[in-house]
């Protein structure tokens, strides 16, 4: 199995572990990994991999306990 297939499988498994607002949460995780200096959720919402409206960040975080 090549490295990209392993990465796809890992990402799919991680996605399936999420509960509420899976897509927004997953894009938020990508933004966290790719943003060097983020001082607020607004900074993360400006990352190109976060393709949703900035308010989706708050929706994804509201589902966490």
PyMOL Python script that loads the backbone (N, CA, C, O; Angstrom):
from pymol import cmd

cmd.read_pdbstr("""\
ATOM      1  N   UNK A   1       0.855  -1.178   0.000  1.00  0.00           N
ATOM      2  CA  UNK A   1       0.000   0.000   0.000  1.00  0.00           C
ATOM      3  C   UNK A   1       0.900   1.240   0.000  1.00  0.00           C
ATOM      4  O   UNK A   1       1.844   1.340   0.784  1.00  0.00           O
ATOM      5  N   UNK A   2       0.591   2.163  -0.881  1.00  0.00           N
ATOM      6  CA  UNK A   2       1.432   3.359  -0.962  1.00  0.00           C
ATOM      7  C   UNK A   2       1.081   4.350   0.155  1.00  0.00           C
ATOM      8  O   UNK A   2       0.056   4.227   0.826  1.00  0.00           O
ATOM      9  N   UNK A   3       1.942   5.306   0.321  1.00  0.00           N
ATOM     10  CA  UNK A   3       1.820   6.278   1.415  1.00  0.00           C
ATOM     11  C   UNK A   3       0.531   7.085   1.285  1.00  0.00           C
ATOM     12  O   UNK A   3      -0.124   7.367   2.289  1.00  0.00           O
ATOM     13  N   UNK A   4       0.161   7.459   0.070  1.00  0.00           N
ATOM     14  CA  UNK A   4      -1.049   8.260  -0.116  1.00  0.00           C
ATOM     15  C   UNK A   4      -2.306   7.472   0.225  1.00  0.00           C
ATOM     16  O   UNK A   4      -3.262   8.032   0.761  1.00  0.00           O
ATOM     17  N   UNK A   5      -2.315   6.203  -0.075  1.00  0.00           N
ATOM     18  CA  UNK A   5      -3.459   5.360   0.285  1.00  0.00           C
ATOM     19  C   UNK A   5      -3.567   5.243   1.801  1.00  0.00           C
ATOM     20  O   UNK A   5      -4.670   5.266   2.348  1.00  0.00           O
ATOM     21  N   UNK A   6      -2.440   5.118   2.477  1.00  0.00           N
ATOM     22  CA  UNK A   6      -2.450   5.063   3.937  1.00  0.00           C
ATOM     23  C   UNK A   6      -2.963   6.370   4.523  1.00  0.00           C
ATOM     24  O   UNK A   6      -3.737   6.365   5.481  1.00  0.00           O
ATOM     25  N   UNK A   7      -2.535   7.481   3.952  1.00  0.00           N
ATOM     26  CA  UNK A   7      -2.991   8.787   4.418  1.00  0.00           C
ATOM     27  C   UNK A   7      -4.495   8.937   4.199  1.00  0.00           C
ATOM     28  O   UNK A   7      -5.199   9.421   5.084  1.00  0.00           O
ATOM     29  N   UNK A   8      -4.991   8.532   3.042  1.00  0.00           N
ATOM     30  CA  UNK A   8      -6.431   8.599   2.781  1.00  0.00           C
ATOM     31  C   UNK A   8      -7.213   7.761   3.785  1.00  0.00           C
ATOM     32  O   UNK A   8      -8.243   8.200   4.297  1.00  0.00           O
ATOM     33  N   UNK A   9      -6.730   6.567   4.064  1.00  0.00           N
ATOM     34  CA  UNK A   9      -7.395   5.696   5.042  1.00  0.00           C
ATOM     35  C   UNK A   9      -7.388   6.319   6.433  1.00  0.00           C
ATOM     36  O   UNK A   9      -8.393   6.278   7.143  1.00  0.00           O
ATOM     37  N   UNK A  10      -6.255   6.895   6.819  1.00  0.00           N
ATOM     38  CA  UNK A  10      -6.155   7.543   8.126  1.00  0.00           C
ATOM     39  C   UNK A  10      -7.133   8.706   8.232  1.00  0.00           C
ATOM     40  O   UNK A  10      -7.843   8.843   9.228  1.00  0.00           O
ATOM     41  N   UNK A  11      -7.163   9.547   7.190  1.00  0.00           N
ATOM     42  CA  UNK A  11      -8.054  10.704   7.204  1.00  0.00           C
ATOM     43  C   UNK A  11      -9.516  10.273   7.242  1.00  0.00           C
ATOM     44  O   UNK A  11     -10.326  10.896   7.928  1.00  0.00           O
ATOM     45  N   UNK A  12      -9.860   9.212   6.511  1.00  0.00           N
ATOM     46  CA  UNK A  12     -11.236   8.719   6.519  1.00  0.00           C
ATOM     47  C   UNK A  12     -11.612   8.184   7.897  1.00  0.00           C
ATOM     48  O   UNK A  12     -12.716   8.432   8.382  1.00  0.00           O
ATOM     49  N   UNK A  13     -10.699   7.456   8.524  1.00  0.00           N
ATOM     50  CA  UNK A  13     -10.959   6.934   9.866  1.00  0.00           C
ATOM     51  C   UNK A  13     -11.113   8.080  10.865  1.00  0.00           C
ATOM     52  O   UNK A  13     -11.985   8.031  11.733  1.00  0.00           O
ATOM     53  N   UNK A  14     -10.274   9.111  10.749  1.00  0.00           N
ATOM     54  CA  UNK A  14     -10.382  10.268  11.637  1.00  0.00           C
ATOM     55  C   UNK A  14     -11.711  10.983  11.416  1.00  0.00           C
ATOM     56  O   UNK A  14     -12.352  11.409  12.377  1.00  0.00           O
ATOM     57  N   UNK A  15     -12.124  11.116  10.172  1.00  0.00           N
ATOM     58  CA  UNK A  15     -13.391  11.770   9.847  1.00  0.00           C
ATOM     59  C   UNK A  15     -14.561  11.018  10.471  1.00  0.00           C
ATOM     60  O   UNK A  15     -15.487  11.633  11.001  1.00  0.00           O
ATOM     61  N   UNK A  16     -14.521   9.706  10.411  1.00  0.00           N
ATOM     62  CA  UNK A  16     -15.601   8.894  10.961  1.00  0.00           C
ATOM     63  C   UNK A  16     -15.681   8.985  12.488  1.00  0.00           C
ATOM     64  O   UNK A  16     -16.730   8.690  13.060  1.00  0.00           O
ATOM     65  N   UNK A  17     -14.615   9.379  13.147  1.00  0.00           N
ATOM     66  CA  UNK A  17     -14.613   9.521  14.604  1.00  0.00           C
ATOM     67  C   UNK A  17     -15.282  10.821  15.064  1.00  0.00           C
ATOM     68  O   UNK A  17     -15.613  10.966  16.241  1.00  0.00           O
ATOM     69  N   UNK A  18     -15.477  11.752  14.151  1.00  0.00           N
ATOM     70  CA  UNK A  18     -16.074  13.033  14.508  1.00  0.00           C
ATOM     71  C   UNK A  18     -17.573  12.892  14.673  1.00  0.00           C
ATOM     72  O   UNK A  18     -18.192  11.993  14.102  1.00  0.00           O
ATOM     73  N   UNK A  19     -18.151  13.783  15.458  1.00  0.00           N
ATOM     74  CA  UNK A  19     -19.596  13.720  15.709  1.00  0.00           C
ATOM     75  C   UNK A  19     -20.327  14.798  14.923  1.00  0.00           C
ATOM     76  O   UNK A  19     -20.751  14.566  13.791  1.00  0.00           O
ATOM     77  N   UNK A  20     -20.470  15.948  15.507  1.00  0.00           N
ATOM     78  CA  UNK A  20     -21.262  17.033  14.936  1.00  0.00           C
ATOM     79  C   UNK A  20     -20.420  17.877  13.988  1.00  0.00           C
ATOM     80  O   UNK A  20     -19.235  18.094  14.241  1.00  0.00           O
ATOM     81  N   UNK A  21     -21.013  18.349  12.910  1.00  0.00           N
ATOM     82  CA  UNK A  21     -20.359  19.247  11.941  1.00  0.00           C
ATOM     83  C   UNK A  21     -19.040  18.649  11.451  1.00  0.00           C
ATOM     84  O   UNK A  21     -17.995  19.296  11.514  1.00  0.00           O
ATOM     85  N   UNK A  22     -19.099  17.419  10.967  1.00  0.00           N
ATOM     86  CA  UNK A  22     -17.886  16.693  10.563  1.00  0.00           C
ATOM     87  C   UNK A  22     -17.051  17.462   9.546  1.00  0.00           C
ATOM     88  O   UNK A  22     -15.835  17.572   9.702  1.00  0.00           O
ATOM     89  N   UNK A  23     -17.694  17.996   8.502  1.00  0.00           N
ATOM     90  CA  UNK A  23     -16.937  18.664   7.451  1.00  0.00           C
ATOM     91  C   UNK A  23     -16.220  19.912   7.975  1.00  0.00           C
ATOM     92  O   UNK A  23     -15.038  20.117   7.700  1.00  0.00           O
ATOM     93  N   UNK A  24     -16.939  20.735   8.725  1.00  0.00           N
ATOM     94  CA  UNK A  24     -16.337  21.954   9.260  1.00  0.00           C
ATOM     95  C   UNK A  24     -15.223  21.627  10.251  1.00  0.00           C
ATOM     96  O   UNK A  24     -14.181  22.282  10.252  1.00  0.00           O
ATOM     97  N   UNK A  25     -15.436  20.629  11.082  1.00  0.00           N
ATOM     98  CA  UNK A  25     -14.419  20.235  12.058  1.00  0.00           C
ATOM     99  C   UNK A  25     -13.185  19.695  11.360  1.00  0.00           C
ATOM    100  O   UNK A  25     -12.061  19.995  11.764  1.00  0.00           O
ATOM    101  N   UNK A  26     -13.383  18.905  10.319  1.00  0.00           N
ATOM    102  CA  UNK A  26     -12.251  18.331   9.602  1.00  0.00           C
ATOM    103  C   UNK A  26     -11.442  19.418   8.904  1.00  0.00           C
ATOM    104  O   UNK A  26     -10.211  19.393   8.925  1.00  0.00           O
ATOM    105  N   UNK A  27     -12.136  20.371   8.287  1.00  0.00           N
ATOM    106  CA  UNK A  27     -11.418  21.483   7.653  1.00  0.00           C
ATOM    107  C   UNK A  27     -10.723  22.345   8.698  1.00  0.00           C
ATOM    108  O   UNK A  27      -9.643  22.875   8.436  1.00  0.00           O
ATOM    109  N   UNK A  28     -11.320  22.495   9.873  1.00  0.00           N
ATOM    110  CA  UNK A  28     -10.672  23.237  10.955  1.00  0.00           C
ATOM    111  C   UNK A  28      -9.388  22.536  11.385  1.00  0.00           C
ATOM    112  O   UNK A  28      -8.376  23.191  11.633  1.00  0.00           O
ATOM    113  N   UNK A  29      -9.423  21.209  11.473  1.00  0.00           N
ATOM    114  CA  UNK A  29      -8.209  20.466  11.832  1.00  0.00           C
ATOM    115  C   UNK A  29      -7.119  20.680  10.779  1.00  0.00           C
ATOM    116  O   UNK A  29      -5.953  20.866  11.127  1.00  0.00           O
ATOM    117  N   UNK A  30      -7.487  20.655   9.504  1.00  0.00           N
ATOM    118  CA  UNK A  30      -6.511  20.916   8.447  1.00  0.00           C
ATOM    119  C   UNK A  30      -5.938  22.320   8.569  1.00  0.00           C
ATOM    120  O   UNK A  30      -4.734  22.520   8.409  1.00  0.00           O
ATOM    121  N   UNK A  31      -6.796  23.287   8.853  1.00  0.00           N
ATOM    122  CA  UNK A  31      -6.339  24.671   8.997  1.00  0.00           C
ATOM    123  C   UNK A  31      -5.370  24.812  10.163  1.00  0.00           C
ATOM    124  O   UNK A  31      -4.382  25.540  10.071  1.00  0.00           O
ATOM    125  N   UNK A  32      -5.653  24.111  11.265  1.00  0.00           N
ATOM    126  CA  UNK A  32      -4.749  24.148  12.423  1.00  0.00           C
ATOM    127  C   UNK A  32      -3.381  23.599  12.042  1.00  0.00           C
ATOM    128  O   UNK A  32      -2.351  24.151  12.429  1.00  0.00           O
ATOM    129  N   UNK A  33      -3.377  22.514  11.284  1.00  0.00           N
ATOM    130  CA  UNK A  33      -2.107  21.904  10.882  1.00  0.00           C
ATOM    131  C   UNK A  33      -1.324  22.774   9.906  1.00  0.00           C
ATOM    132  O   UNK A  33      -0.095  22.718   9.882  1.00  0.00           O
ATOM    133  N   UNK A  34      -2.009  23.567   9.111  1.00  0.00           N
ATOM    134  CA  UNK A  34      -1.342  24.325   8.050  1.00  0.00           C
ATOM    135  C   UNK A  34      -1.084  25.789   8.367  1.00  0.00           C
ATOM    136  O   UNK A  34      -0.365  26.457   7.623  1.00  0.00           O
ATOM    137  N   UNK A  35      -1.652  26.306   9.450  1.00  0.00           N
ATOM    138  CA  UNK A  35      -1.489  27.718   9.782  1.00  0.00           C
ATOM    139  C   UNK A  35      -0.382  27.876  10.818  1.00  0.00           C
ATOM    140  O   UNK A  35      -0.475  27.381  11.941  1.00  0.00           O
ATOM    141  N   UNK A  36       0.652  28.571  10.409  1.00  0.00           N
ATOM    142  CA  UNK A  36       1.822  28.716  11.274  1.00  0.00           C
ATOM    143  C   UNK A  36       1.525  29.558  12.507  1.00  0.00           C
ATOM    144  O   UNK A  36       1.824  29.141  13.626  1.00  0.00           O
ATOM    145  N   UNK A  37       0.943  30.735  12.317  1.00  0.00           N
ATOM    146  CA  UNK A  37       0.658  31.639  13.433  1.00  0.00           C
ATOM    147  C   UNK A  37      -0.827  31.965  13.446  1.00  0.00           C
ATOM    148  O   UNK A  37      -1.278  32.856  12.727  1.00  0.00           O
ATOM    149  N   UNK A  38      -1.570  31.257  14.247  1.00  0.00           N
ATOM    150  CA  UNK A  38      -2.997  31.529  14.395  1.00  0.00           C
ATOM    151  C   UNK A  38      -3.246  31.939  15.833  1.00  0.00           C
ATOM    152  O   UNK A  38      -2.983  31.181  16.767  1.00  0.00           O
ATOM    153  N   UNK A  39      -3.749  33.134  15.994  1.00  0.00           N
ATOM    154  CA  UNK A  39      -3.993  33.656  17.331  1.00  0.00           C
ATOM    155  C   UNK A  39      -5.472  33.655  17.688  1.00  0.00           C
ATOM    156  O   UNK A  39      -5.848  33.952  18.822  1.00  0.00           O
ATOM    157  N   UNK A  40      -6.303  33.318  16.712  1.00  0.00           N
ATOM    158  CA  UNK A  40      -7.740  33.281  16.961  1.00  0.00           C
ATOM    159  C   UNK A  40      -8.402  32.342  15.962  1.00  0.00           C
ATOM    160  O   UNK A  40      -7.779  31.914  14.991  1.00  0.00           O
ATOM    161  N   UNK A  41      -9.655  32.031  16.208  1.00  0.00           N
ATOM    162  CA  UNK A  41     -10.396  31.206  15.261  1.00  0.00           C
ATOM    163  C   UNK A  41     -10.559  31.930  13.932  1.00  0.00           C
ATOM    164  O   UNK A  41     -10.634  31.297  12.879  1.00  0.00           O
ATOM    165  N   UNK A  42     -10.612  33.246  13.981  1.00  0.00           N
ATOM    166  CA  UNK A  42     -10.693  34.037  12.749  1.00  0.00           C
ATOM    167  C   UNK A  42      -9.485  33.826  11.861  1.00  0.00           C
ATOM    168  O   UNK A  42      -9.614  33.750  10.639  1.00  0.00           O
ATOM    169  N   UNK A  43      -8.301  33.731  12.472  1.00  0.00           N
ATOM    170  CA  UNK A  43      -7.085  33.455  11.702  1.00  0.00           C
ATOM    171  C   UNK A  43      -7.188  32.107  10.990  1.00  0.00           C
ATOM    172  O   UNK A  43      -6.793  31.975   9.832  1.00  0.00           O
ATOM    173  N   UNK A  44      -7.714  31.124  11.683  1.00  0.00           N
ATOM    174  CA  UNK A  44      -7.869  29.796  11.084  1.00  0.00           C
ATOM    175  C   UNK A  44      -8.884  29.806   9.953  1.00  0.00           C
ATOM    176  O   UNK A  44      -8.730  29.084   8.969  1.00  0.00           O
ATOM    177  N   UNK A  45      -9.915  30.619  10.090  1.00  0.00           N
ATOM    178  CA  UNK A  45     -10.948  30.665   9.056  1.00  0.00           C
ATOM    179  C   UNK A  45     -10.433  31.274   7.764  1.00  0.00           C
ATOM    180  O   UNK A  45     -11.064  31.121   6.718  1.00  0.00           O
ATOM    181  N   UNK A  46      -9.301  31.959   7.815  1.00  0.00           N
ATOM    182  CA  UNK A  46      -8.721  32.568   6.618  1.00  0.00           C
ATOM    183  C   UNK A  46      -7.788  31.612   5.871  1.00  0.00           C
ATOM    184  O   UNK A  46      -7.327  31.933   4.776  1.00  0.00           O
ATOM    185  N   UNK A  47      -7.510  30.464   6.439  1.00  0.00           N
ATOM    186  CA  UNK A  47      -6.664  29.477   5.785  1.00  0.00           C
ATOM    187  C   UNK A  47      -7.395  28.950   4.541  1.00  0.00           C
ATOM    188  O   UNK A  47      -8.595  28.680   4.608  1.00  0.00           O
ATOM    189  N   UNK A  48      -6.697  28.801   3.416  1.00  0.00           N
ATOM    190  CA  UNK A  48      -7.350  28.343   2.181  1.00  0.00           C
ATOM    191  C   UNK A  48      -8.040  26.983   2.290  1.00  0.00           C
ATOM    192  O   UNK A  48      -8.994  26.732   1.552  1.00  0.00           O
ATOM    193  N   UNK A  49      -7.596  26.102   3.176  1.00  0.00           N
ATOM    194  CA  UNK A  49      -8.238  24.790   3.286  1.00  0.00           C
ATOM    195  C   UNK A  49      -9.561  24.866   4.035  1.00  0.00           C
ATOM    196  O   UNK A  49     -10.362  23.934   3.958  1.00  0.00           O
ATOM    197  N   UNK A  50      -9.808  25.957   4.757  1.00  0.00           N
ATOM    198  CA  UNK A  50     -11.096  26.134   5.430  1.00  0.00           C
ATOM    199  C   UNK A  50     -12.001  26.872   4.457  1.00  0.00           C
ATOM    200  O   UNK A  50     -11.954  28.099   4.364  1.00  0.00           O
ATOM    201  N   UNK A  51     -12.825  26.125   3.733  1.00  0.00           N
ATOM    202  CA  UNK A  51     -13.620  26.679   2.640  1.00  0.00           C
ATOM    203  C   UNK A  51     -15.014  27.102   3.068  1.00  0.00           C
ATOM    204  O   UNK A  51     -15.806  27.535   2.231  1.00  0.00           O
ATOM    205  N   UNK A  52     -15.323  26.990   4.316  1.00  0.00           N
ATOM    206  CA  UNK A  52     -16.662  27.321   4.806  1.00  0.00           C
ATOM    207  C   UNK A  52     -16.711  28.754   5.307  1.00  0.00           C
ATOM    208  O   UNK A  52     -15.691  29.443   5.346  1.00  0.00           O
ATOM    209  N   UNK A  53     -17.884  29.195   5.687  1.00  0.00           N
ATOM    210  CA  UNK A  53     -18.000  30.523   6.276  1.00  0.00           C
ATOM    211  C   UNK A  53     -17.344  30.500   7.647  1.00  0.00           C
ATOM    212  O   UNK A  53     -17.317  29.465   8.313  1.00  0.00           O
ATOM    213  N   UNK A  54     -16.821  31.633   8.063  1.00  0.00           N
ATOM    214  CA  UNK A  54     -16.091  31.690   9.334  1.00  0.00           C
ATOM    215  C   UNK A  54     -16.950  31.231  10.498  1.00  0.00           C
ATOM    216  O   UNK A  54     -16.422  30.679  11.464  1.00  0.00           O
ATOM    217  N   UNK A  55     -18.258  31.440  10.436  1.00  0.00           N
ATOM    218  CA  UNK A  55     -19.112  31.049  11.557  1.00  0.00           C
ATOM    219  C   UNK A  55     -19.191  29.528  11.720  1.00  0.00           C
ATOM    220  O   UNK A  55     -19.602  29.044  12.775  1.00  0.00           O
ATOM    221  N   UNK A  56     -18.805  28.773  10.695  1.00  0.00           N
ATOM    222  CA  UNK A  56     -18.805  27.306  10.800  1.00  0.00           C
ATOM    223  C   UNK A  56     -17.821  26.829  11.857  1.00  0.00           C
ATOM    224  O   UNK A  56     -18.001  25.754  12.429  1.00  0.00           O
ATOM    225  N   UNK A  57     -16.794  27.606  12.120  1.00  0.00           N
ATOM    226  CA  UNK A  57     -15.834  27.234  13.161  1.00  0.00           C
ATOM    227  C   UNK A  57     -16.547  27.139  14.501  1.00  0.00           C
ATOM    228  O   UNK A  57     -16.317  26.208  15.273  1.00  0.00           O
ATOM    229  N   UNK A  58     -17.401  28.094  14.768  1.00  0.00           N
ATOM    230  CA  UNK A  58     -18.115  28.109  16.047  1.00  0.00           C
ATOM    231  C   UNK A  58     -19.123  26.963  16.121  1.00  0.00           C
ATOM    232  O   UNK A  58     -19.348  26.407  17.196  1.00  0.00           O
ATOM    233  N   UNK A  59     -19.731  26.606  14.990  1.00  0.00           N
ATOM    234  CA  UNK A  59     -20.658  25.492  14.959  1.00  0.00           C
ATOM    235  C   UNK A  59     -19.905  24.195  15.249  1.00  0.00           C
ATOM    236  O   UNK A  59     -20.386  23.350  16.005  1.00  0.00           O
ATOM    237  N   UNK A  60     -18.724  24.038  14.646  1.00  0.00           N
ATOM    238  CA  UNK A  60     -17.947  22.802  14.867  1.00  0.00           C
ATOM    239  C   UNK A  60     -17.475  22.704  16.310  1.00  0.00           C
ATOM    240  O   UNK A  60     -17.402  21.608  16.865  1.00  0.00           O
ATOM    241  N   UNK A  61     -17.158  23.821  16.913  1.00  0.00           N
ATOM    242  CA  UNK A  61     -16.703  23.815  18.305  1.00  0.00           C
ATOM    243  C   UNK A  61     -17.853  23.655  19.287  1.00  0.00           C
ATOM    244  O   UNK A  61     -17.638  23.186  20.405  1.00  0.00           O
ATOM    245  N   UNK A  62     -19.060  24.031  18.903  1.00  0.00           N
ATOM    246  CA  UNK A  62     -20.201  23.926  19.799  1.00  0.00           C
ATOM    247  C   UNK A  62     -20.555  22.476  20.096  1.00  0.00           C
ATOM    248  O   UNK A  62     -21.161  22.184  21.126  1.00  0.00           O
ATOM    249  N   UNK A  63     -20.184  21.573  19.206  1.00  0.00           N
ATOM    250  CA  UNK A  63     -20.490  20.169  19.411  1.00  0.00           C
ATOM    251  C   UNK A  63     -19.544  19.459  20.336  1.00  0.00           C
ATOM    252  O   UNK A  63     -19.774  18.302  20.687  1.00  0.00           O
ATOM    253  N   UNK A  64     -18.481  20.126  20.741  1.00  0.00           N
ATOM    254  CA  UNK A  64     -17.498  19.493  21.618  1.00  0.00           C
ATOM    255  C   UNK A  64     -17.948  19.570  23.060  1.00  0.00           C
ATOM    256  O   UNK A  64     -18.612  20.524  23.465  1.00  0.00           O
ATOM    257  N   UNK A  65     -17.581  18.555  23.837  1.00  0.00           N
ATOM    258  CA  UNK A  65     -17.913  18.570  25.265  1.00  0.00           C
ATOM    259  C   UNK A  65     -16.646  18.516  26.082  1.00  0.00           C
ATOM    260  O   UNK A  65     -16.704  18.519  27.312  1.00  0.00           O
TER     261      UNK A  65
END
""", "prot")
cmd.dss("prot")
cmd.show_as("cartoon", "prot")
cmd.util.cbc("prot")
cmd.orient("prot")
